[in-house]
């Protein structure tokens, strides 16, 4: 087992997981519980850091993801398809689009496929925003995982995909 890092201070420990499981008379694997707890804590910290990061550019993580998703899909997409690809509700997309539209980064226009619906379109100003933030954004993203070798990153991606595949265990009824 590896030694704890300075940044692990305050994080749950294996002994804590063992004590909590024993307290409730359960047979859960303490290491599995610890990995899940640490992953959730790391996810929360990364989410907070992401908000600081995107705040430098006048965006939130959600607003950036929506702009990037539009750019990746030819610059336009329906709100329902945006919600599905971002993993959020239609109401969340509406709120994100409202703010981005006020700033001139996207516009809504009637759909050519479905005359009753709208599509969200990335404006030239929105594309410029993405282009302007790209150098710093991708440099910082690379630095986030800079302590990992290419082989470790490949292993991490595999492990992360397997963890994400089990995520329904937290949300299903």
Protein Blocks (a to p, Z undefined) as FASTA:
>chain_A
ZZddfklgoiacfklmmmmmmmnopabdfklmmmmmmmmmmmmmmmmmmmmmmmmnopaf
klmmmmmmmmmnoopacfklmmmmnopafklmmmmmmmmmmnopaccdddfklmmbccdd
ddfklmmmmmmmmmmmmmmmmmmmmmpcfklmmmmmmmmmmmmmmmmmmmmZZ
